[in-house]
Amino acid sequence: MGRAVRVVLTIVMDVLVACAVCLTLGVVVRFFAALAGTGLGERYVSLVSHLRIPFGFDLIRTPYGGWFDVDAALTVAVLLVAEWALSVTRRRG
């Protein structure tokens, strides 16, 4: 595997991890109503909602007045598995 391919794989892996981190932060913000109710929180949740895969699960009400986004959590898992698979490919190539 050439150096250019390794660099591209590394960039894709970094983007996947960055998206996973952004989605995880979105899950935390939405989980707590005090965070999600702020203007910045609303904008952030709206922004990261475009990154999640619509698996079709309903939001789950939390004891903190917010919502747990199952679709976002599953998307984080998918992104991390994809990143892991790319890292194995890069290492073996």
Biopython code that builds the backbone (N, CA, C, O; Angstrom):
import numpy as np
from Bio.PDB.StructureBuilder import StructureBuilder

atoms = [
    (1, "MET", "N", (0.858, -1.175, 0.000)),
    (1, "MET", "CA", (0.000, 0.000, 0.000)),
    (1, "MET", "C", (0.898, 1.229, 0.000)),
    (1, "MET", "O", (1.843, 1.321, 0.783)),
    (2, "GLY", "N", (0.594, 2.163, -0.878)),
    (2, "GLY", "CA", (1.436, 3.337, -1.010)),
    (2, "GLY", "C", (1.220, 4.360, 0.085)),
    (2, "GLY", "O", (0.237, 4.320, 0.825)),
    (3, "ARG", "N", (2.156, 5.262, 0.162)),
    (3, "ARG", "CA", (2.105, 6.320, 1.173)),
    (3, "ARG", "C", (0.863, 7.194, 1.004)),
    (3, "ARG", "O", (0.242, 7.583, 1.994)),
    (4, "ALA", "N", (0.500, 7.504, -0.228)),
    (4, "ALA", "CA", (-0.667, 8.360, -0.476)),
    (4, "ALA", "C", (-1.950, 7.705, 0.025)),
    (4, "ALA", "O", (-2.825, 8.373, 0.576)),
    (5, "VAL", "N", (-2.053, 6.393, -0.172)),
    (5, "VAL", "CA", (-3.248, 5.673, 0.301)),
    (5, "VAL", "C", (-3.307, 5.689, 1.819)),
    (5, "VAL", "O", (-4.377, 5.865, 2.401)),
    (6, "ARG", "N", (-2.175, 5.508, 2.452)),
    (6, "ARG", "CA", (-2.129, 5.559, 3.920)),
    (6, "ARG", "C", (-2.536, 6.937, 4.447)),
    (6, "ARG", "O", (-3.244, 7.041, 5.448)),
    (7, "VAL", "N", (-2.088, 7.980, 3.773)),
    (7, "VAL", "CA", (-2.450, 9.340, 4.195)),
    (7, "VAL", "C", (-3.950, 9.557, 4.042)),
    (7, "VAL", "O", (-4.590, 10.127, 4.926)),
    (8, "VAL", "N", (-4.510, 9.109, 2.932)),
    (8, "VAL", "CA", (-5.955, 9.263, 2.712)),
    (8, "VAL", "C", (-6.736, 8.473, 3.767)),
    (8, "VAL", "O", (-7.710, 8.978, 4.324)),
    (9, "LEU", "N", (-6.314, 7.245, 4.039)),
    (9, "LEU", "CA", (-6.984, 6.448, 5.080)),
    (9, "LEU", "C", (-6.903, 7.140, 6.441)),
    (9, "LEU", "O", (-7.879, 7.151, 7.191)),
    (10, "THR", "N", (-5.767, 7.704, 6.754)),
    (10, "THR", "CA", (-5.606, 8.414, 8.026)),
    (10, "THR", "C", (-6.548, 9.607, 8.104)),
    (10, "THR", "O", (-7.154, 9.850, 9.147)),
    (11, "ILE", "N", (-6.675, 10.349, 7.020)),
    (11, "ILE", "CA", (-7.575, 11.509, 7.004)),
    (11, "ILE", "C", (-9.024, 11.058, 7.185)),
    (11, "ILE", "O", (-9.775, 11.661, 7.952)),
    (12, "VAL", "N", (-9.410, 10.005, 6.482)),
    (12, "VAL", "CA", (-10.784, 9.491, 6.616)),
    (12, "VAL", "C", (-11.027, 9.012, 8.043)),
    (12, "VAL", "O", (-12.090, 9.265, 8.611)),
    (13, "MET", "N", (-10.049, 8.325, 8.625)),
    (13, "MET", "CA", (-10.184, 7.859, 10.009)),
    (13, "MET", "C", (-10.338, 9.034, 10.966)),
    (13, "MET", "O", (-11.156, 8.978, 11.885)),
    (14, "ASP", "N", (-9.569, 10.090, 10.763)),
    (14, "ASP", "CA", (-9.664, 11.272, 11.617)),
    (14, "ASP", "C", (-11.028, 11.941, 11.495)),
    (14, "ASP", "O", (-11.588, 12.403, 12.489)),
    (15, "VAL", "N", (-11.561, 11.991, 10.278)),
    (15, "VAL", "CA", (-12.889, 12.587, 10.072)),
    (15, "VAL", "C", (-13.962, 11.745, 10.769)),
    (15, "VAL", "O", (-14.881, 12.292, 11.379)),
    (16, "LEU", "N", (-13.846, 10.420, 10.680)),
    (16, "LEU", "CA", (-14.815, 9.554, 11.350)),
    (16, "LEU", "C", (-14.789, 9.752, 12.867)),
    (16, "LEU", "O", (-15.840, 9.821, 13.503)),
    (17, "VAL", "N", (-13.608, 9.843, 13.435)),
    (17, "VAL", "CA", (-13.490, 10.056, 14.881)),
    (17, "VAL", "C", (-14.041, 11.431, 15.266)),
    (17, "VAL", "O", (-14.720, 11.558, 16.285)),
    (18, "ALA", "N", (-13.759, 12.454, 14.469)),
    (18, "ALA", "CA", (-14.277, 13.796, 14.750)),
    (18, "ALA", "C", (-15.802, 13.807, 14.709)),
    (18, "ALA", "O", (-16.444, 14.430, 15.555)),
    (19, "CYS", "N", (-16.375, 13.129, 13.738)),
    (19, "CYS", "CA", (-17.842, 13.044, 13.665)),
    (19, "CYS", "C", (-18.409, 12.300, 14.870)),
    (19, "CYS", "O", (-19.443, 12.692, 15.412)),
    (20, "ALA", "N", (-17.741, 11.235, 15.290)),
    (20, "ALA", "CA", (-18.190, 10.476, 16.456)),
    (20, "ALA", "C", (-18.144, 11.336, 17.719)),
    (20, "ALA", "O", (-19.053, 11.273, 18.547)),
    (21, "VAL", "N", (-17.097, 12.131, 17.867)),
    (21, "VAL", "CA", (-16.973, 13.018, 19.028)),
    (21, "VAL", "C", (-18.079, 14.081, 19.002)),
    (21, "VAL", "O", (-18.694, 14.363, 20.030)),
    (22, "CYS", "N", (-18.326, 14.662, 17.839)),
    (22, "CYS", "CA", (-19.383, 15.677, 17.714)),
    (22, "CYS", "C", (-20.752, 15.091, 18.040)),
    (22, "CYS", "O", (-21.550, 15.722, 18.734)),
    (23, "LEU", "N", (-21.025, 13.890, 17.545)),
    (23, "LEU", "CA", (-22.305, 13.244, 17.843)),
    (23, "LEU", "C", (-22.432, 12.899, 19.322)),
    (23, "LEU", "O", (-23.508, 13.037, 19.903)),
    (24, "THR", "N", (-21.341, 12.452, 19.929)),
    (24, "THR", "CA", (-21.374, 12.127, 21.358)),
    (24, "THR", "C", (-21.674, 13.373, 22.182)),
    (24, "THR", "O", (-22.459, 13.319, 23.128)),
    (25, "LEU", "N", (-21.055, 14.488, 21.827)),
    (25, "LEU", "CA", (-21.349, 15.738, 22.515)),
    (25, "LEU", "C", (-22.814, 16.130, 22.310)),
    (25, "LEU", "O", (-23.459, 16.639, 23.226)),
    (26, "GLY", "N", (-23.330, 15.893, 21.113)),
    (26, "GLY", "CA", (-24.743, 16.169, 20.848)),
    (26, "GLY", "C", (-25.664, 15.318, 21.700)),
    (26, "GLY", "O", (-26.694, 15.800, 22.172)),
    (27, "VAL", "N", (-25.304, 14.047, 21.905)),
    (27, "VAL", "CA", (-26.098, 13.167, 22.770)),
    (27, "VAL", "C", (-26.105, 13.707, 24.201)),
    (27, "VAL", "O", (-27.143, 13.712, 24.863)),
    (28, "VAL", "N", (-24.952, 14.155, 24.668)),
    (28, "VAL", "CA", (-24.859, 14.704, 26.036)),
    (28, "VAL", "C", (-25.680, 15.980, 26.161)),
    (28, "VAL", "O", (-26.392, 16.163, 27.149)),
    (29, "VAL", "N", (-25.591, 16.861, 25.178)),
    (29, "VAL", "CA", (-26.348, 18.118, 25.236)),
    (29, "VAL", "C", (-27.842, 17.833, 25.244)),
    (29, "VAL", "O", (-28.581, 18.418, 26.036)),
    (30, "ARG", "N", (-28.295, 16.935, 24.364)),
    (30, "ARG", "CA", (-29.725, 16.624, 24.297)),
    (30, "ARG", "C", (-30.194, 15.884, 25.545)),
    (30, "ARG", "O", (-31.361, 15.992, 25.920)),
    (31, "PHE", "N", (-29.305, 15.133, 26.195)),
    (31, "PHE", "CA", (-29.644, 14.345, 27.378)),
    (31, "PHE", "C", (-30.088, 15.244, 28.536)),
    (31, "PHE", "O", (-30.972, 14.878, 29.311)),
    (32, "PHE", "N", (-29.474, 16.409, 28.643)),
    (32, "PHE", "CA", (-29.781, 17.331, 29.726)),
    (32, "PHE", "C", (-30.557, 18.515, 29.173)),
    (32, "PHE", "O", (-30.052, 19.252, 28.326)),
    (33, "ALA", "N", (-31.783, 18.700, 29.649)),
    (33, "ALA", "CA", (-32.640, 19.775, 29.143)),
    (33, "ALA", "C", (-32.027, 21.146, 29.401)),
    (33, "ALA", "O", (-32.232, 22.073, 28.617)),
    (34, "ALA", "N", (-31.269, 21.286, 30.501)),
    (34, "ALA", "CA", (-30.655, 22.576, 30.814)),
    (34, "ALA", "C", (-29.644, 22.982, 29.736)),
    (34, "ALA", "O", (-29.488, 24.169, 29.450)),
    (35, "LEU", "N", (-28.971, 22.019, 29.150)),
    (35, "LEU", "CA", (-28.030, 22.317, 28.071)),
    (35, "LEU", "C", (-28.744, 22.481, 26.732)),
    (35, "LEU", "O", (-28.446, 23.397, 25.966)),
    (36, "ALA", "N", (-29.687, 21.583, 26.463)),
    (36, "ALA", "CA", (-30.385, 21.604, 25.174)),
    (36, "ALA", "C", (-31.297, 22.819, 25.035)),
    (36, "ALA", "O", (-31.619, 23.231, 23.921)),
    (37, "GLY", "N", (-31.710, 23.388, 26.157)),
    (37, "GLY", "CA", (-32.624, 24.526, 26.121)),
    (37, "GLY", "C", (-31.963, 25.856, 25.834)),
    (37, "GLY", "O", (-32.650, 26.844, 25.576)),
    (38, "THR", "N", (-30.660, 25.899, 25.874)),
    (38, "THR", "CA", (-29.969, 27.158, 25.576)),
    (38, "THR", "C", (-29.923, 27.364, 24.063)),
    (38, "THR", "O", (-30.076, 26.415, 23.295)),
    (39, "GLY", "N", (-29.715, 28.594, 23.649)),
    (39, "GLY", "CA", (-29.630, 28.886, 22.223)),
    (39, "GLY", "C", (-28.498, 28.145, 21.546)),
    (39, "GLY", "O", (-28.664, 27.599, 20.456)),
    (40, "LEU", "N", (-27.348, 28.128, 22.195)),
    (40, "LEU", "CA", (-26.195, 27.428, 21.641)),
    (40, "LEU", "C", (-26.451, 25.922, 21.582)),
    (40, "LEU", "O", (-26.105, 25.262, 20.602)),
    (41, "GLY", "N", (-27.061, 25.386, 22.642)),
    (41, "GLY", "CA", (-27.378, 23.955, 22.676)),
    (41, "GLY", "C", (-28.338, 23.557, 21.574)),
    (41, "GLY", "O", (-28.155, 22.524, 20.930)),
    (42, "GLU", "N", (-29.365, 24.373, 21.350)),
    (42, "GLU", "CA", (-30.333, 24.091, 20.288)),
    (42, "GLU", "C", (-29.659, 24.102, 18.916)),
    (42, "GLU", "O", (-29.913, 23.229, 18.086)),
    (43, "ARG", "N", (-28.807, 25.087, 18.686)),
    (43, "ARG", "CA", (-28.114, 25.166, 17.397)),
    (43, "ARG", "C", (-27.164, 23.990, 17.197)),
    (43, "ARG", "O", (-27.061, 23.440, 16.101)),
    (44, "TYR", "N", (-26.467, 23.609, 18.278)),
    (44, "TYR", "CA", (-25.523, 22.504, 18.167)),
    (44, "TYR", "C", (-26.252, 21.195, 17.865)),
    (44, "TYR", "O", (-25.842, 20.438, 16.985)),
    (45, "VAL", "N", (-27.327, 20.935, 18.596)),
    (45, "VAL", "CA", (-28.092, 19.706, 18.365)),
    (45, "VAL", "C", (-28.651, 19.692, 16.947)),
    (45, "VAL", "O", (-28.662, 18.650, 16.291)),
    (46, "SER", "N", (-29.110, 20.837, 16.477)),
    (46, "SER", "CA", (-29.623, 20.935, 15.112)),
    (46, "SER", "C", (-28.522, 20.644, 14.100)),
    (46, "SER", "O", (-28.756, 19.959, 13.104)),
    (47, "LEU", "N", (-27.342, 21.154, 14.351)),
    (47, "LEU", "CA", (-26.220, 20.952, 13.437)),
    (47, "LEU", "C", (-25.801, 19.485, 13.379)),
    (47, "LEU", "O", (-25.654, 18.926, 12.292)),
    (48, "VAL", "N", (-25.607, 18.859, 14.535)),
    (48, "VAL", "CA", (-25.112, 17.481, 14.534)),
    (48, "VAL", "C", (-26.195, 16.478, 14.157)),
    (48, "VAL", "O", (-25.882, 15.324, 13.864)),
    (49, "SER", "N", (-27.455, 16.888, 14.158)),
    (49, "SER", "CA", (-28.502, 15.961, 13.752)),
    (49, "SER", "C", (-28.349, 15.569, 12.284)),
    (49, "SER", "O", (-28.884, 14.546, 11.857)),
    (50, "HIS", "N", (-27.627, 16.373, 11.515)),
    (50, "HIS", "CA", (-27.379, 16.047, 10.113)),
    (50, "HIS", "C", (-26.337, 14.941, 9.956)),
    (50, "HIS", "O", (-26.225, 14.346, 8.885)),
    (51, "LEU", "N", (-25.578, 14.661, 11.010)),
    (51, "LEU", "CA", (-24.540, 13.630, 10.947)),
    (51, "LEU", "C", (-25.069, 12.237, 11.281)),
    (51, "LEU", "O", (-24.442, 11.236, 10.933)),
    (52, "ARG", "N", (-26.210, 12.169, 11.948)),
    (52, "ARG", "CA", (-26.665, 10.863, 12.427)),
    (52, "ARG", "C", (-27.424, 10.093, 11.360)),
    (52, "ARG", "O", (-28.088, 10.677, 10.504)),
    (53, "ILE", "N", (-27.313, 8.779, 11.425)),
    (53, "ILE", "CA", (-28.018, 7.888, 10.510)),
    (53, "ILE", "C", (-29.424, 7.681, 11.068)),
    (53, "ILE", "O", (-29.568, 7.342, 12.242)),
    (54, "PRO", "N", (-30.459, 7.874, 10.260)),
    (54, "PRO", "CA", (-31.836, 7.705, 10.761)),
    (54, "PRO", "C", (-32.235, 6.228, 10.812)),
    (54, "PRO", "O", (-32.809, 5.700, 9.860)),
    (55, "PHE", "N", (-31.928, 5.573, 11.922)),
    (55, "PHE", "CA", (-32.282, 4.164, 12.089)),
    (55, "PHE", "C", (-33.775, 3.996, 12.360)),
    (55, "PHE", "O", (-34.323, 2.913, 12.158)),
    (56, "GLY", "N", (-34.426, 5.049, 12.812)),
    (56, "GLY", "CA", (-35.865, 4.993, 13.050)),
    (56, "GLY", "C", (-36.276, 4.787, 14.500)),
    (56, "GLY", "O", (-37.453, 4.555, 14.779)),
    (57, "PHE", "N", (-35.331, 4.867, 15.422)),
    (57, "PHE", "CA", (-35.667, 4.713, 16.837)),
    (57, "PHE", "C", (-36.214, 6.030, 17.390)),
    (57, "PHE", "O", (-35.800, 7.111, 16.971)),
    (58, "ASP", "N", (-37.136, 5.925, 18.323)),
    (58, "ASP", "CA", (-37.683, 7.112, 18.975)),
    (58, "ASP", "C", (-36.707, 7.613, 20.031)),
    (58, "ASP", "O", (-35.885, 6.857, 20.550)),
    (59, "LEU", "N", (-36.813, 8.900, 20.338)),
    (59, "LEU", "CA", (-36.032, 9.465, 21.430)),
    (59, "LEU", "C", (-36.574, 8.922, 22.750)),
    (59, "LEU", "O", (-37.773, 8.676, 22.881)),
    (60, "ILE", "N", (-35.694, 8.738, 23.719)),
    (60, "ILE", "CA", (-36.083, 8.233, 25.038)),
    (60, "ILE", "C", (-35.988, 9.382, 26.032)),
    (60, "ILE", "O", (-34.954, 10.045, 26.117)),
    (61, "ARG", "N", (-37.049, 9.619, 26.778)),
    (61, "ARG", "CA", (-37.084, 10.680, 27.779)),
    (61, "ARG", "C", (-36.107, 10.361, 28.905)),
    (61, "ARG", "O", (-36.040, 9.220, 29.361)),
    (62, "THR", "N", (-35.357, 11.350, 29.351)),
    (62, "THR", "CA", (-34.400, 11.142, 30.444)),
    (62, "THR", "C", (-34.948, 11.755, 31.725)),
    (62, "THR", "O", (-35.842, 12.599, 31.673)),
    (63, "PRO", "N", (-34.427, 11.342, 32.868)),
    (63, "PRO", "CA", (-34.877, 11.933, 34.133)),
    (63, "PRO", "C", (-34.409, 13.383, 34.311)),
    (63, "PRO", "O", (-34.787, 14.041, 35.280)),
    (64, "TYR", "N", (-33.600, 13.871, 33.393)),
    (64, "TYR", "CA", (-33.073, 15.232, 33.480)),
    (64, "TYR", "C", (-33.834, 16.196, 32.581)),
    (64, "TYR", "O", (-33.388, 17.319, 32.346)),
    (65, "GLY", "N", (-34.980, 15.755, 32.080)),
    (65, "GLY", "CA", (-35.810, 16.604, 31.251)),
    (65, "GLY", "C", (-35.437, 16.617, 29.788)),
    (65, "GLY", "O", (-36.105, 17.269, 28.985)),
    (66, "GLY", "N", (-34.390, 15.915, 29.429)),
    (66, "GLY", "CA", (-33.940, 15.884, 28.040)),
    (66, "GLY", "C", (-34.337, 14.595, 27.356)),
    (66, "GLY", "O", (-35.270, 13.908, 27.772)),
    (67, "TRP", "N", (-33.613, 14.284, 26.302)),
    (67, "TRP", "CA", (-33.908, 13.107, 25.499)),
    (67, "TRP", "C", (-32.613, 12.371, 25.171)),
    (67, "TRP", "O", (-31.569, 12.987, 24.955)),
    (68, "PHE", "N", (-32.701, 11.024, 25.135)),
    (68, "PHE", "CA", (-31.570, 10.214, 24.690)),
    (68, "PHE", "C", (-31.814, 9.859, 23.231)),
    (68, "PHE", "O", (-32.849, 9.281, 22.899)),
    (69, "ASP", "N", (-30.876, 10.199, 22.363)),
    (69, "ASP", "CA", (-30.990, 9.980, 20.929)),
    (69, "ASP", "C", (-30.342, 8.646, 20.575)),
    (69, "ASP", "O", (-29.122, 8.555, 20.439)),
    (70, "VAL", "N", (-31.169, 7.613, 20.427)),
    (70, "VAL", "CA", (-30.666, 6.273, 20.128)),
    (70, "VAL", "C", (-30.003, 6.244, 18.752)),
    (70, "VAL", "O", (-28.968, 5.603, 18.573)),
    (71, "ASP", "N", (-30.597, 6.938, 17.781)),
    (71, "ASP", "CA", (-30.018, 6.970, 16.434)),
    (71, "ASP", "C", (-28.602, 7.541, 16.453)),
    (71, "ASP", "O", (-27.711, 7.017, 15.784)),
    (72, "ALA", "N", (-28.392, 8.602, 17.210)),
    (72, "ALA", "CA", (-27.054, 9.197, 17.293)),
    (72, "ALA", "C", (-26.074, 8.248, 17.975)),
    (72, "ALA", "O", (-24.923, 8.134, 17.553)),
    (73, "ALA", "N", (-26.523, 7.573, 19.019)),
    (73, "ALA", "CA", (-25.646, 6.630, 19.718)),
    (73, "ALA", "C", (-25.252, 5.468, 18.806)),
    (73, "ALA", "O", (-24.097, 5.040, 18.802)),
    (74, "LEU", "N", (-26.207, 4.964, 18.040)),
    (74, "LEU", "CA", (-25.891, 3.886, 17.100)),
    (74, "LEU", "C", (-24.971, 4.372, 15.979)),
    (74, "LEU", "O", (-24.107, 3.630, 15.511)),
    (75, "THR", "N", (-25.162, 5.607, 15.559)),
    (75, "THR", "CA", (-24.291, 6.171, 14.533)),
    (75, "THR", "C", (-22.853, 6.268, 15.044)),
    (75, "THR", "O", (-21.908, 5.994, 14.303)),
    (76, "VAL", "N", (-22.692, 6.654, 16.298)),
    (76, "VAL", "CA", (-21.347, 6.697, 16.899)),
    (76, "VAL", "C", (-20.718, 5.311, 16.855)),
    (76, "VAL", "O", (-19.544, 5.173, 16.512)),
    (77, "ALA", "N", (-21.487, 4.285, 17.200)),
    (77, "ALA", "CA", (-20.965, 2.917, 17.163)),
    (77, "ALA", "C", (-20.559, 2.524, 15.745)),
    (77, "ALA", "O", (-19.502, 1.923, 15.554)),
    (78, "VAL", "N", (-21.375, 2.851, 14.757)),
    (78, "VAL", "CA", (-21.060, 2.534, 13.362)),
    (78, "VAL", "C", (-19.783, 3.258, 12.917)),
    (78, "VAL", "O", (-18.921, 2.667, 12.267)),
    (79, "LEU", "N", (-19.673, 4.535, 13.271)),
    (79, "LEU", "CA", (-18.491, 5.309, 12.891)),
    (79, "LEU", "C", (-17.221, 4.743, 13.513)),
    (79, "LEU", "O", (-16.181, 4.672, 12.858)),
    (80, "LEU", "N", (-17.306, 4.343, 14.776)),
    (80, "LEU", "CA", (-16.123, 3.807, 15.444)),
    (80, "LEU", "C", (-15.731, 2.439, 14.899)),
    (80, "LEU", "O", (-14.543, 2.131, 14.812)),
    (81, "VAL", "N", (-16.705, 1.616, 14.534)),
    (81, "VAL", "CA", (-16.393, 0.319, 13.923)),
    (81, "VAL", "C", (-15.752, 0.539, 12.550)),
    (81, "VAL", "O", (-14.798, -0.151, 12.191)),
    (82, "ALA", "N", (-16.276, 1.495, 11.791)),
    (82, "ALA", "CA", (-15.692, 1.805, 10.480)),
    (82, "ALA", "C", (-14.263, 2.314, 10.631)),
    (82, "ALA", "O", (-13.380, 1.949, 9.855)),
    (83, "GLU", "N", (-14.044, 3.156, 11.630)),
    (83, "GLU", "CA", (-12.692, 3.679, 11.874)),
    (83, "GLU", "C", (-11.742, 2.554, 12.259)),
    (83, "GLU", "O", (-10.593, 2.528, 11.818)),
    (84, "TRP", "N", (-12.217, 1.628, 13.077)),
    (84, "TRP", "CA", (-11.399, 0.486, 13.477)),
    (84, "TRP", "C", (-11.050, -0.373, 12.263)),
    (84, "TRP", "O", (-9.906, -0.801, 12.116)),
    (85, "ALA", "N", (-12.038, -0.629, 11.384)),
    (85, "ALA", "CA", (-11.801, -1.440, 10.191)),
    (85, "ALA", "C", (-10.775, -0.770, 9.275)),
    (85, "ALA", "O", (-9.915, -1.438, 8.702)),
    (86, "LEU", "N", (-10.873, 0.547, 9.143)),
    (86, "LEU", "CA", (-9.889, 1.257, 8.332)),
    (86, "LEU", "C", (-8.495, 1.208, 8.954)),
    (86, "LEU", "O", (-7.497, 1.123, 8.238)),
    (87, "SER", "N", (-8.425, 1.260, 10.275)),
    (87, "SER", "CA", (-7.108, 1.192, 10.925)),
    (87, "SER", "C", (-6.477, -0.177, 10.723)),
    (87, "SER", "O", (-5.263, -0.279, 10.542)),
    (88, "VAL", "N", (-7.296, -1.242, 10.752)),
    (88, "VAL", "CA", (-6.766, -2.579, 10.498)),
    (88, "VAL", "C", (-6.277, -2.678, 9.047)),
    (88, "VAL", "O", (-5.221, -3.251, 8.777)),
    (89, "THR", "N", (-7.044, -2.120, 8.135)),
    (89, "THR", "CA", (-6.655, -2.128, 6.714)),
    (89, "THR", "C", (-5.349, -1.359, 6.502)),
    (89, "THR", "O", (-4.462, -1.811, 5.777)),
    (90, "ARG", "N", (-5.245, -0.210, 7.134)),
    (90, "ARG", "CA", (-4.031, 0.602, 6.985)),
    (90, "ARG", "C", (-2.820, -0.121, 7.563)),
    (90, "ARG", "O", (-1.739, -0.100, 6.976)),
    (91, "ARG", "N", (-3.003, -0.754, 8.702)),
    (91, "ARG", "CA", (-1.892, -1.441, 9.361)),
    (91, "ARG", "C", (-1.401, -2.645, 8.567)),
    (91, "ARG", "O", (-0.198, -2.900, 8.500)),
    (92, "ARG", "N", (-2.336, -3.388, 7.962)),
    (92, "ARG", "CA", (-1.966, -4.604, 7.231)),
    (92, "ARG", "C", (-1.482, -4.332, 5.816)),
    (92, "ARG", "O", (-0.853, -5.179, 5.182)),
    (93, "GLY", "N", (-1.795, -3.106, 5.326)),
    (93, "GLY", "CA", (-1.452, -2.810, 3.935)),
    (93, "GLY", "C", (-0.092, -2.396, 3.765)),
    (93, "GLY", "O", (0.332, -2.115, 2.644)),
]
sb = StructureBuilder()
sb.init_structure("model")
sb.init_model(0)
sb.init_chain("A")
sb.init_seg("    ")
for serial, (resi, resn, name, xyz) in enumerate(atoms, 1):
    if name == "N":
        sb.init_residue(resn, " ", resi, " ")
    sb.init_atom(name, np.array(xyz, "f"), 0.0, 1.0, " ", f" {name:<3s}", serial, name[0])
structure = sb.get_structure()
